[in-house]
């Protein structure tokens, strides 16, 4: 029955109803999980070629990783700007609010890739990529503590297997002893720094999942260029020795490892949990090991080959169906449908009350 008040005659009391809200957290991540899986696989494969392009684009003895990464970020920003214009989404840049996680994610990624690329020139490609991929482990640990993301038994097994396979693939466990080249200590230091910075960037991608991927990619490149530009200003890398051939390799690096790989990384970070992103990211190690052996003659021992297979197995593990997760999703959909139905019934009753009151 309608309740009449002195100030608003025939104004019915509207009951409190738990209306459905947009999915957040794990539900939002699972919405486009398949897209995220494809994106991270392609991104990891493209990222695995970074060491190859970086070495081919650098003159002998030169460390120009910062300069190459700056170009990678600038070309990526320009490429995403073209994509936004072609899809008529430029207005999104103006309407989307930029938050600290967006700025920090781009800066950390730029610094991470610059230090990683420099380390590939100083140490073996496989060792450089192993140190860089300390990042996913850092991101997973931080996601569990900061974002309270649930890490199940399958996730732990996948991540541990991927990390163990990575150590075997790099020859750090069970591999033959190798001579230590000049600059090895610096290369290892840069590799560790790249891993820690990369972990911070991956964690930042778990924030602001509401932001469109094309917009996030654009700002990722922009702030990555800002961070890398500051690094270039400090280190002042010498690019005077780069020939036309070097610049051609650099251009390919900008497109494959910049526009393609990093844009897809943003898409994957939006739709996958940190532990899934971490496990599948280790596919880059496989690509790097194969390229190191095929192009630079880096030896692949039996333990290293076993490590590659272990990484692949760990990457496939998160893709296997999990019945419990399926039941939980179906229960969540049933609850959402029931809530929507209840809200609809209340709305119908309210319309009847309004009609009778008038």
HELIX and SHEET records of a PDB file:
HELIX    1   1 UNK A   25  UNK A   31  1                                   7    
HELIX    2   2 UNK A   33  UNK A   47  1                                  15    
HELIX    3   3 UNK A   50  UNK A   57  1                                   8    
HELIX    4   4 UNK A   65  UNK A   86  1                                  22    
HELIX    5   5 UNK A   90  UNK A   95  1                                   6    
HELIX    6   6 UNK A  100  UNK A  122  1                                  23    
HELIX    7   7 UNK A  125  UNK A  132  1                                   8    
HELIX    8   8 UNK A  135  UNK A  146  1                                  12    
HELIX    9   9 UNK A  153  UNK A  169  1                                  17    
HELIX   10  10 UNK A  184  UNK A  205  1                                  22    
HELIX   11  11 UNK A  213  UNK A  235  1                                  23    
HELIX   12  12 UNK A  244  UNK A  254  1                                  11    
HELIX   13  13 UNK A  255  UNK A  260  3                                   6    
HELIX   14  14 UNK A  261  UNK A  271  1                                  11    
HELIX   15  15 UNK A  274  UNK A  281  1                                   8    
HELIX   16  16 UNK A  283  UNK A  296  1                                  14    
HELIX   17  17 UNK A  302  UNK A  317  1                                  16    
HELIX   18  18 UNK A  323  UNK A  357  1                                  35    
END                                                                             
